[in-house]
Amino acid sequence: MKVIYDDETDTLTLIFNDGKISESDEIQEGMILDYNDQGKVISMELLDASMKVKDPKFISYELKEMKQAV
């Protein structure tokens, strides 16, 4: 996964999978999902990110540990 914040456009983009965008859909104002030719979401764009995210330049990454079977 890749996260890109563009200061000039104030856009936060989360890229889940590389691939060519075949279709985009604004699911709510300022939130756009991009789909590949198979209809799977490959990225999400958040417009006016600084108004919707506390600090779009800060990223916190967390891995949750899987519980082992007993």
N, CA, C and O atoms as a GROMACS GRO file, in nm:
protein
  280
    1MET      N    1   0.085  -0.117   0.000
    1MET     CA    2   0.000   0.000   0.000
    1MET      C    3   0.090   0.124   0.000
    1MET      O    4   0.197   0.125   0.061
    2LYS      N    5   0.043   0.225  -0.069
    2LYS     CA    6   0.118   0.350  -0.079
    2LYS      C    7   0.026   0.465  -0.038
    2LYS      O    8  -0.092   0.466  -0.074
    3VAL      N    9   0.081   0.561   0.036
    3VAL     CA   10   0.006   0.678   0.079
    3VAL      C   11   0.077   0.801   0.025
    3VAL      O   12   0.198   0.818   0.045
    4ILE      N   13   0.002   0.888  -0.044
    4ILE     CA   14   0.060   1.008  -0.103
    4ILE      C   15  -0.024   1.129  -0.061
    4ILE      O   16  -0.146   1.130  -0.077
    5TYR      N   17   0.044   1.231  -0.007
    5TYR     CA   18  -0.025   1.356   0.022
    5TYR      C   19   0.034   1.463  -0.068
    5TYR      O   20   0.155   1.483  -0.070
    6ASP      N   21  -0.052   1.532  -0.142
    6ASP     CA   22  -0.010   1.639  -0.232
    6ASP      C   23  -0.048   1.772  -0.170
    6ASP      O   24  -0.166   1.806  -0.161
    7ASP      N   25   0.053   1.847  -0.125
    7ASP     CA   26   0.033   1.977  -0.061
    7ASP      C   27  -0.039   2.077  -0.152
    7ASP      O   28  -0.126   2.152  -0.107
    8GLU      N   29  -0.001   2.077  -0.279
    8GLU     CA   30  -0.057   2.175  -0.372
    8GLU      C   31  -0.206   2.157  -0.394
    8GLU      O   32  -0.281   2.254  -0.399
    9THR      N   33  -0.250   2.032  -0.406
    9THR     CA   34  -0.392   2.006  -0.432
    9THR      C   35  -0.468   1.969  -0.306
    9THR      O   36  -0.590   1.953  -0.310
   10ASP      N   37  -0.396   1.954  -0.194
   10ASP     CA   38  -0.455   1.911  -0.066
   10ASP      C   39  -0.533   1.781  -0.083
   10ASP      O   40  -0.647   1.768  -0.038
   11THR      N   41  -0.467   1.687  -0.150
   11THR     CA   42  -0.529   1.558  -0.179
   11THR      C   43  -0.449   1.446  -0.113
   11THR      O   44  -0.326   1.441  -0.124
   12LEU      N   45  -0.519   1.358  -0.044
   12LEU     CA   46  -0.459   1.241   0.018
   12LEU      C   47  -0.503   1.120  -0.062
   12LEU      O   48  -0.623   1.096  -0.079
   13THR      N   49  -0.407   1.043  -0.112
   13THR     CA   50  -0.437   0.927  -0.194
   13THR      C   51  -0.381   0.802  -0.128
   13THR      O   52  -0.264   0.798  -0.090
   14LEU      N   53  -0.465   0.700  -0.116
   14LEU     CA   54  -0.423   0.570  -0.066
   14LEU      C   55  -0.432   0.472  -0.183
   14LEU      O   56  -0.539   0.450  -0.238
   15ILE      N   57  -0.318   0.415  -0.219
   15ILE     CA   58  -0.314   0.320  -0.330
   15ILE      C   59  -0.301   0.181  -0.271
   15ILE      O   60  -0.201   0.148  -0.208
   16PHE      N   61  -0.404   0.100  -0.292
   16PHE     CA   62  -0.408  -0.036  -0.237
   16PHE      C   63  -0.338  -0.136  -0.327
   16PHE      O   64  -0.269  -0.225  -0.278
   17ASN      N   65  -0.355  -0.122  -0.456
   17ASN     CA   66  -0.294  -0.210  -0.555
   17ASN      C   67  -0.257  -0.129  -0.677
   17ASN      O   68  -0.331  -0.039  -0.718
   18ASP      N   69  -0.141  -0.160  -0.736
   18ASP     CA   70  -0.104  -0.095  -0.862
   18ASP      C   71  -0.195  -0.145  -0.972
   18ASP      O   72  -0.241  -0.260  -0.968
   19GLY      N   73  -0.220  -0.062  -1.066
   19GLY     CA   74  -0.303  -0.102  -1.179
   19GLY      C   75  -0.362   0.019  -1.246
   19GLY      O   76  -0.357   0.130  -1.195
   20LYS      N   77  -0.419  -0.005  -1.361
   20LYS     CA   78  -0.481   0.101  -1.439
   20LYS      C   79  -0.622   0.127  -1.387
   20LYS      O   80  -0.699   0.034  -1.364
   21ILE      N   81  -0.654   0.254  -1.368
   21ILE     CA   82  -0.788   0.293  -1.324
   21ILE      C   83  -0.882   0.289  -1.443
   21ILE      O   84  -0.859   0.354  -1.545
   22SER      N   85  -0.989   0.210  -1.429
   22SER     CA   86  -1.087   0.200  -1.536
   22SER      C   87  -1.210   0.286  -1.509
   22SER      O   88  -1.278   0.330  -1.602
   23GLU      N   89  -1.237   0.309  -1.380
   23GLU     CA   90  -1.357   0.384  -1.343
   23GLU      C   91  -1.334   0.449  -1.207
   23GLU      O   92  -1.262   0.396  -1.123
   24SER      N   93  -1.396   0.565  -1.187
   24SER     CA   94  -1.391   0.634  -1.058
   24SER      C   95  -1.532   0.669  -1.016
   24SER      O   96  -1.619   0.695  -1.100
   25ASP      N   97  -1.554   0.670  -0.885
   25ASP     CA   98  -1.687   0.700  -0.833
   25ASP      C   99  -1.672   0.784  -0.707
   25ASP      O  100  -1.602   0.745  -0.614
   26GLU      N  101  -1.736   0.900  -0.704
   26GLU     CA  102  -1.734   0.985  -0.585
   26GLU      C  103  -1.844   0.933  -0.492
   26GLU      O  104  -1.961   0.965  -0.510
   27ILE      N  105  -1.805   0.853  -0.392
   27ILE     CA  106  -1.903   0.787  -0.306
   27ILE      C  107  -1.966   0.883  -0.205
   27ILE      O  108  -2.077   0.859  -0.158
   28GLN      N  109  -1.896   0.990  -0.174
   28GLN     CA  110  -1.952   1.101  -0.098
   28GLN      C  111  -1.869   1.223  -0.135
   28GLN      O  112  -1.762   1.209  -0.195
   29GLU      N  113  -1.915   1.340  -0.100
   29GLU     CA  114  -1.847   1.461  -0.142
   29GLU      C  115  -1.700   1.459  -0.099
   29GLU      O  116  -1.668   1.454   0.020
   30GLY      N  117  -1.610   1.465  -0.198
   30GLY     CA  118  -1.468   1.471  -0.172
   30GLY      C  119  -1.399   1.338  -0.147
   30GLY      O  120  -1.280   1.337  -0.115
   31MET      N  121  -1.471   1.226  -0.160
   31MET     CA  122  -1.411   1.093  -0.142
   31MET      C  123  -1.435   1.011  -0.269
   31MET      O  124  -1.549   0.978  -0.303
   32ILE      N  125  -1.326   0.980  -0.337
   32ILE     CA  126  -1.335   0.914  -0.466
   32ILE      C  127  -1.268   0.777  -0.460
   32ILE      O  128  -1.154   0.764  -0.415
   33LEU      N  129  -1.340   0.676  -0.505
   33LEU     CA  130  -1.284   0.541  -0.516
   33LEU      C  131  -1.251   0.515  -0.663
   33LEU      O  132  -1.328   0.548  -0.752
   34ASP      N  133  -1.134   0.456  -0.686
   34ASP     CA  134  -1.090   0.421  -0.821
   34ASP      C  135  -1.091   0.268  -0.834
   34ASP      O  136  -1.046   0.196  -0.745
   35TYR      N  137  -1.144   0.221  -0.946
   35TYR     CA  138  -1.161   0.078  -0.970
   35TYR      C  139  -1.080   0.034  -1.092
   35TYR      O  140  -1.058   0.111  -1.185
   36ASN      N  141  -1.035  -0.092  -1.089
   36ASN     CA  142  -0.970  -0.149  -1.206
   36ASN      C  143  -1.076  -0.206  -1.300
   36ASN      O  144  -1.195  -0.194  -1.274
   37ASP      N  145  -1.032  -0.268  -1.408
   37ASP     CA  146  -1.128  -0.320  -1.507
   37ASP      C  147  -1.207  -0.441  -1.458
   37ASP      O  148  -1.302  -0.484  -1.523
   38GLN      N  149  -1.169  -0.496  -1.341
   38GLN     CA  150  -1.244  -0.607  -1.282
   38GLN      C  151  -1.341  -0.558  -1.174
   38GLN      O  152  -1.408  -0.639  -1.109
   39GLY      N  153  -1.348  -0.426  -1.154
   39GLY     CA  154  -1.439  -0.369  -1.056
   39GLY      C  155  -1.386  -0.368  -0.913
   39GLY      O  156  -1.462  -0.341  -0.820
   40LYS      N  157  -1.258  -0.398  -0.895
   40LYS     CA  158  -1.199  -0.398  -0.761
   40LYS      C  159  -1.140  -0.261  -0.729
   40LYS      O  160  -1.081  -0.197  -0.815
   41VAL      N  161  -1.158  -0.217  -0.604
   41VAL     CA  162  -1.104  -0.088  -0.561
   41VAL      C  163  -0.952  -0.097  -0.557
   41VAL      O  164  -0.896  -0.186  -0.494
   42ILE      N  165  -0.887  -0.004  -0.626
   42ILE     CA  166  -0.740  -0.002  -0.623
   42ILE      C  167  -0.684   0.121  -0.553
   42ILE      O  168  -0.569   0.122  -0.511
   43SER      N  169  -0.767   0.227  -0.540
   43SER     CA  170  -0.720   0.344  -0.467
   43SER      C  171  -0.837   0.430  -0.420
   43SER      O  172  -0.950   0.416  -0.466
   44MET      N  173  -0.805   0.519  -0.325
   44MET     CA  174  -0.903   0.611  -0.271
   44MET      C  175  -0.840   0.749  -0.264
   44MET      O  176  -0.726   0.762  -0.219
   45GLU      N  177  -0.912   0.850  -0.307
   45GLU     CA  178  -0.864   0.987  -0.301
   45GLU      C  179  -0.953   1.066  -0.207
   45GLU      O  180  -1.076   1.054  -0.210
   46LEU      N  181  -0.892   1.147  -0.124
   46LEU     CA  182  -0.964   1.234  -0.032
   46LEU      C  183  -0.928   1.377  -0.066
   46LEU      O  184  -0.814   1.420  -0.046
   47LEU      N  185  -1.025   1.451  -0.119
   47LEU     CA  186  -1.004   1.590  -0.156
   47LEU      C  187  -1.019   1.679  -0.033
   47LEU      O  188  -1.089   1.643   0.061
   48ASP      N  189  -0.953   1.795  -0.033
   48ASP     CA  190  -0.954   1.886   0.083
   48ASP      C  191  -0.914   1.810   0.210
   48ASP      O  192  -0.977   1.824   0.314
   49ALA      N  193  -0.809   1.731   0.198
   49ALA     CA  194  -0.767   1.640   0.305
   49ALA      C  195  -0.738   1.711   0.436
   49ALA      O  196  -0.771   1.659   0.543
   50SER      N  197  -0.676   1.828   0.432
   50SER     CA  198  -0.640   1.896   0.555
   50SER      C  199  -0.761   1.941   0.636
   50SER      O  200  -0.750   1.971   0.754
   51MET      N  201  -0.877   1.946   0.572
   51MET     CA  202  -1.000   1.982   0.642
   51MET      C  203  -1.069   1.859   0.702
   51MET      O  204  -1.159   1.872   0.786
   52LYS      N  205  -1.027   1.739   0.658
   52LYS     CA  206  -1.095   1.616   0.699
   52LYS      C  207  -1.008   1.523   0.784
   52LYS      O  208  -1.059   1.435   0.853
   53VAL      N  209  -0.876   1.543   0.777
   53VAL     CA  210  -0.782   1.458   0.849
   53VAL      C  211  -0.699   1.548   0.940
   53VAL      O  212  -0.655   1.655   0.900
   54LYS      N  213  -0.678   1.503   1.063
   54LYS     CA  214  -0.607   1.585   1.161
   54LYS      C  215  -0.473   1.635   1.107
   54LYS      O  216  -0.446   1.755   1.113
   55ASP      N  217  -0.390   1.548   1.055
   55ASP     CA  218  -0.262   1.586   0.996
   55ASP      C  219  -0.233   1.492   0.879
   55ASP      O  220  -0.179   1.384   0.899
   56PRO      N  221  -0.269   1.534   0.758
   56PRO     CA  222  -0.253   1.444   0.642
   56PRO      C  223  -0.108   1.409   0.610
   56PRO      O  224  -0.083   1.319   0.530
   57LYS      N  225  -0.011   1.480   0.671
   57LYS     CA  226   0.131   1.450   0.646
   57LYS      C  227   0.185   1.346   0.744
   57LYS      O  228   0.296   1.297   0.727
   58PHE      N  229   0.107   1.313   0.846
   58PHE     CA  230   0.151   1.218   0.949
   58PHE      C  231   0.087   1.082   0.922
   58PHE      O  232  -0.033   1.072   0.900
   59ILE      N  233   0.170   0.979   0.925
   59ILE     CA  234   0.120   0.842   0.904
   59ILE      C  235   0.160   0.757   1.023
   59ILE      O  236   0.275   0.756   1.065
   60SER      N  237   0.064   0.685   1.076
   60SER     CA  238   0.089   0.588   1.182
   60SER      C  239   0.053   0.451   1.125
   60SER      O  240  -0.056   0.431   1.073
   61TYR      N  241   0.144   0.359   1.137
   61TYR     CA  242   0.125   0.225   1.082
   61TYR      C  243   0.124   0.126   1.196
   61TYR      O  244   0.214   0.127   1.280
   62GLU      N  245   0.023   0.042   1.201
   62GLU     CA  246   0.011  -0.052   1.311
   62GLU      C  247  -0.020  -0.192   1.260
   62GLU      O  248  -0.108  -0.210   1.175
   63LEU      N  249   0.052  -0.289   1.311
   63LEU     CA  250   0.025  -0.430   1.281
   63LEU      C  251  -0.031  -0.494   1.406
   63LEU      O  252   0.030  -0.487   1.512
   64LYS      N  253  -0.145  -0.556   1.393
   64LYS     CA  254  -0.202  -0.627   1.507
   64LYS      C  255  -0.154  -0.770   1.502
   64LYS      O  256  -0.154  -0.835   1.396
   65GLU      N  257  -0.113  -0.819   1.617
   65GLU     CA  258  -0.064  -0.956   1.624
   65GLU      C  259  -0.179  -1.054   1.614
   65GLU      O  260  -0.287  -1.033   1.670
   66MET      N  261  -0.154  -1.162   1.542
   66MET     CA  262  -0.256  -1.267   1.532
   66MET      C  263  -0.247  -1.355   1.657
   66MET      O  264  -0.139  -1.387   1.705
   67LYS      N  265  -0.362  -1.392   1.707
   67LYS     CA  266  -0.365  -1.482   1.823
   67LYS      C  267  -0.335  -1.622   1.775
   67LYS      O  268  -0.388  -1.668   1.674
   68GLN      N  269  -0.249  -1.690   1.849
   68GLN     CA  270  -0.214  -1.827   1.812
   68GLN      C  271  -0.318  -1.923   1.866
   68GLN      O  272  -0.368  -1.906   1.977
   69ALA      N  273  -0.350  -2.023   1.787
   69ALA     CA  274  -0.442  -2.127   1.829
   69ALA      C  275  -0.378  -2.210   1.939
   69ALA      O  276  -0.258  -2.240   1.933
   70VAL      N  277  -0.455  -2.247   2.038
   70VAL     CA  278  -0.402  -2.325   2.150
   70VAL      C  279  -0.434  -2.470   2.129
   70VAL      O  280  -0.398  -2.554   2.212
   0.00000   0.00000   0.00000
